[in-house]
Each structure stands twice: as structure tokens, then as C-alpha cells.
């Protein structure tokens, strides 16, 4: 994952897949980035994200709860459908990828 922190906005570019095989590593890396940067808001850029499993959703929920907010940008229609079906679209700030 790559990230930028500008004017208190921490933006993290997500990898292509977040699943049961890499969710612990994703959680660890996200924790290091979030903990190591002073920020007022956290944005996850899902431009490259093509798959997220329930394990990945649990990690997002963990950070949403601990930080009090979390935004996802550039979410594809397919990934948005996962968020919608699971109810995550009601608790996360999500913007879809421009077409």
C-alpha cells in the first residue's frame, strides 16, 4: 500500500485484493500507516481494489470504529455492491469510481 498525508488528510491506496489470505497483513500495515501519521481524516482509495472478502470488511469496520470515521473513494460498481449488500454503505462514506 502506498499513502500520502496532505493537510491532515491521510490517503491510502488499497491493493487489488483484501481477503482471508492477506487481511492480517493488511490490518498490520494499515495500523502502522495510521499510527505513524498525524491526520484528521482517513481516506482509502479503492481505485485498484477488485475484491474484498468478509475478512477485509472486518478490518475496515475495526478502523471505522476506532477512528470514528472512514471514507472510501474510487469504489467500483462491483465493490460498491458488496458494501451495499453487507450494509457497509450505511456506515462508511463511499464515493464511486468515475466512469
N, C-alpha and C positions, 0 to 999 in steps of 0.2 A: 504494500500500500504506500502511496505517496500522499503527502499532505502539504498544505500551505496555511499560514496563520497571518492574516492581514487585518489590522484594526480590530483585533479581538474576535474575529470570525475564523474559526478553525474549520478548514475544509479538507476532508479526507476522501481520496479517490479509491473506491472499492475495487477489489479484484473481480474476476469473471464469475467465480463460484464461491458460495458460502454454504457448506454442507457439513454433515456429521464428521467427515474426514478432516476438515480444517477449521471447524468452529472454535475449538480451544485455542489454536494458534491465532485466529482472528481476534478472539477475545483478549488474549495476552497482548497482541500488537496494538490493538485499539486502546487498551488500558495504558500502555506506555506512551502512546502519542498524546492521548487526552491528558494524562497526568503530567506530562513533560512540557505542556504549553499553556500559558495563561490565555484564557479565552472567555468570551461572554456568550458565544453561541457555537454550536457544533452542527456542521452540515456534512452529510455523507453524499458524495457524488456517485450515483449508480449508473453512470453512462456505460461502463463496461460490464455491469452485473447482468449475467444471463440466467442465473439460477440461485435460489435461496431456499434452504430446507427449514424445517421446524427448529433445528439446532441453531441456525443462523438467526431466525426470528427471536429465539430466546436471548441471544446476545444483544440484539437491538433493544429488546424490552428491558433488559438489565440496565443498559446505558440511558435509556429514556427515563427510567425510574430514578437512577442515581443522579442524573444531571438535571432533571426537571423538564427536559425538552430535547428534541432531536428532530432535525429536518433531513429529508432525502430529496435530492434533486436529480433530474435527468433519468427518471424511472421509466423503463419501457412499459408498453401496454401489458405484456405478459407478466412482468414482475408486479405491476400495479394490481393485476387481477388476484395475485396471491395475497397481497396486502388487503385487498377488499374482502376476499372470502374469509380471511382469518380475523377481520375486524381491526387490523393494524392501521387501516386508512382512517379510522376514527380517532386514534390516539397519537399518530405521528403526522407531522406536517410533510406532505408529499407533493412534489410537482413532477409532472410527466415530462418525458423527453420531447423536445420539439420535433415536429415532423417535417 
